[in-house]
């Protein structure tokens, strides 16, 4: 069923005639095709905070733990991951469509407090990276007595 929309010649919205071009050509091609604007692999994160630490859950499916790197610089946290495609083609088979992502993806974010890098921990299982990022102890200001 097609979408029906009322045409308003005075509307300020822009009409995109190629909006559903992916659906039009779905299944017509024999080779893998990447349309412009198609989303690539993304690292989706959840950040939780308590009084003394942050907990981060990052979804990074299909990546080996050796290919994941986390860097912490003060309150700036960066997660990077790289996936590689392994060619497993047989002589009598050809690839009709491939939707697996190959390449490097980076996600950086800033926290409200500095992180204690020495006590930070990372675990990776079932495609989820879990970071435990303790907050750095805030040095209390000291008032000097003038003599």
N, C-alpha and C positions, 0 to 999 in steps of 0.2 A: 504494500500500500504506500502511496506517495504522500509526502507532506504537502498540505495545502496551506497557503498563507495569503492573507489579504494584502493586496498591493496598495500602498499609500504613497503617492508621488511626492508628498511633502515631508515624508519621514526623513530623519537625519541618519538613520541606520544604513549601513552599506550592505548591499546584497552581494554575496559571494557565489558566483555561478559554478565554481569548482568545489563547493563545500563537500559533496559526497563523491568525489572522483575516485577515492579508494574502493568504495562499494561497486562502482560501475565497472572497474577493471579487475575485480577480485576473481581469481581463478583463470584469467585469460593468458597469463604469462607462464612460460616454462622455466625461466631463470628467476632467481631471487631478485626482488625489486625492493628498493628502499625509497619510499616517497618522501619528498622534502617535508619536514615538519613532523615526521614519525618519531615518537619518543624512543630514546636509547635507554640503556641501563641507567638507573638512578639508585642512589643510596638513600633510602627512607629511614628517618631516625625518630626516636622518641627520647626526650630528655626529661628526667625527673630529678628533683632536688629535695634534700632534707637538710638539717642543720649543719652537718659536717661533710657532705659529699654530694656529687652528682652521679646519676646512673644513666647511661646512654645505651639504648638498644638500636642497632643499625641492621637493616635487612640487606644482606649482600649474598643472594643465592648463587650457587654454581661457581663459587670462587674458592680456590684452595687457600688455607690459612697462611701459607708461605707467600702468597701474592697480595696480602693485605698489610698495609703499613699505617700506623697511627703516629702522628707527631703532636706534641704539646709544647706550646710556647706561651707561658703565662696563663692567660685566659682564652687563648686561641687554640682550638682543637681541629686537626685535619685528618680525615680518613681517606685513604686512596686504595683502590683495588684494580687489579689488572686480570683480564681473562684472555685466554688464547684459544683459538679454534684448532682442534686436532683433526687433520684430514684423514678420513677413513672411507675413501672411495673404492668401491669394487669395480672391476672391469665392466660388468654388465649393468651397473647402476649409475644413474645420473641424478643430481640434486634438482628437485623441482621447486622447492621453496625452503629457505633457511631463515629462521627468525631469531636465531641465537645471536647474542651480542658478543662482539670481540673488540677489545680495546681497553683503555684506561679511563677510570672515572674517579673524580675527586670531590669530596664534600667537606667544607670548612664551616665552622660556626664559632661564635664568641659567647663565652659564659660571663656571668656577672662577677664572679670571683676568680682569682688565680687558682690554678690547680697545682697540687703537690706532686710533681712528676715522679719523685722517688717512691711514692706509695701507690701510684696508679697501677691498675691491673686490667688485663684484657683477656676475654675468653671467647672462643668461636666454636659454635656447634649448630648443626642443622640450618646453616645459612644465616644465622643471627650472630652478630658481633655484640658482646656485652662489655661495656667499659665501666669500671668503677673508678671515679675520679675524685679523690678526697680534696677538700678545699685547703688551701694553704692557710696556716694560722696567721691571723691578722696581728701585726705588731701593734701593741698599745702605745699610744703617744705618751711621751714622758715630759712633764713640765720641769724645766730647770729653774732652780732658785738662783736669783742674781745676788752676788756677794759684793 
